Amino acid sequence: MPIATTQSDFRKHIKDYLDRVNEDEQTVLVARSNQRTAAIISQNQLNALLDAVNAKEDSLDYAIARDKLIDMHIIPDDPIIESNNDYWNQFKNSEEK
């Protein structure tokens, strides 16, 4: 869950916020008066996001970047698929069924 703060509070406690970004992989949202909110993320998070965006969706690079994003709790984990006969039968050809 991102941490939300104001611009003035961020300025007062910049070291604490940046430590939380780098050490705890937290995202900090800084609300700016009369402007859009700014998001502060770690270099690791940025790299993983860029890797995922730049990789082809069905490639190994995409799968690795996606796993990193799941580990960082940036995107949700994949749902667990129940292992039952219906699931496995979908992979058999029609003669085996």
C-alpha positions in Angstrom: 0.0 0.0 0.0 1.5 3.3 -1.0 2.4 6.0 1.6 0.6 9.3 1.0 2.1 12.6 2.3 2.1 16.3 1.6 4.9 18.1 -0.2 5.8 20.0 3.0 5.9 16.9 5.1 8.0 15.1 2.5 10.5 18.0 2.6 10.7 17.8 6.4 11.2 14.1 6.4 12.9 13.4 3.1 15.5 11.0 4.5 12.9 8.9 6.3 10.7 8.7 3.2 13.6 7.9 0.9 14.8 5.2 3.3 11.4 3.6 3.2 11.4 3.7 -0.6 14.8 2.1 -0.9 14.8 -0.3 2.1 11.2 -1.3 2.3 10.3 -1.0 -1.4 7.5 1.4 -0.4 5.9 3.8 -2.9 5.5 7.3 -1.6 2.8 9.6 -3.1 3.5 13.3 -2.6 0.4 15.5 -2.9 1.4 18.9 -4.3 -0.8 22.0 -4.0 -2.6 22.8 -7.2 -0.6 20.2 -9.1 -0.7 16.5 -9.8 0.6 14.0 -7.2 4.2 12.8 -7.7 5.1 9.1 -7.0 8.5 8.1 -5.6 9.6 4.5 -6.3 12.9 2.7 -5.9 15.4 2.2 -8.8 14.7 -1.6 -8.5 11.0 -1.1 -8.9 11.5 1.2 -11.9 13.8 -1.3 -13.5 11.3 -4.1 -13.1 8.5 -2.0 -14.5 10.6 -1.0 -17.5 11.7 -4.6 -18.1 8.1 -5.7 -18.1 6.9 -2.9 -20.4 9.7 -3.4 -22.9 9.6 -7.2 -23.0 7.3 -9.2 -25.3 4.4 -10.6 -23.3 5.1 -14.3 -24.0 8.9 -14.1 -23.5 11.1 -15.3 -20.7 12.2 -11.7 -20.0 8.6 -10.7 -19.4 8.0 -13.7 -17.1 11.1 -12.8 -15.0 10.1 -9.1 -14.8 6.5 -10.0 -13.9 7.8 -12.3 -11.1 9.9 -9.4 -9.8 6.9 -7.2 -9.8 4.8 -9.8 -7.9 7.6 -10.2 -5.3 7.7 -6.5 -4.8 3.9 -6.5 -4.3 3.4 -4.1 -7.2 1.1 -6.5 -9.1 -1.0 -9.3 -7.6 0.1 -12.9 -7.8 -1.5 -15.3 -10.3 -4.5 -17.2 -9.0 -4.0 -20.8 -8.0 -5.4 -23.2 -10.5 -7.0 -26.3 -9.1 -5.4 -29.5 -10.3 -8.2 -31.8 -11.3 -9.1 -34.1 -14.2 -11.0 -31.4 -16.0 -7.9 -29.2 -16.0 -5.6 -31.9 -17.3 -8.0 -33.3 -19.8 -8.0 -30.0 -21.7 -4.4 -30.8 -22.8 -5.2 -34.3 -24.1 -6.0 -34.7 -27.8 -9.5 -35.9 -28.6 -8.4 -39.6 -29.1 -7.0 -39.8 -25.6 -10.2 -38.6 -23.9 
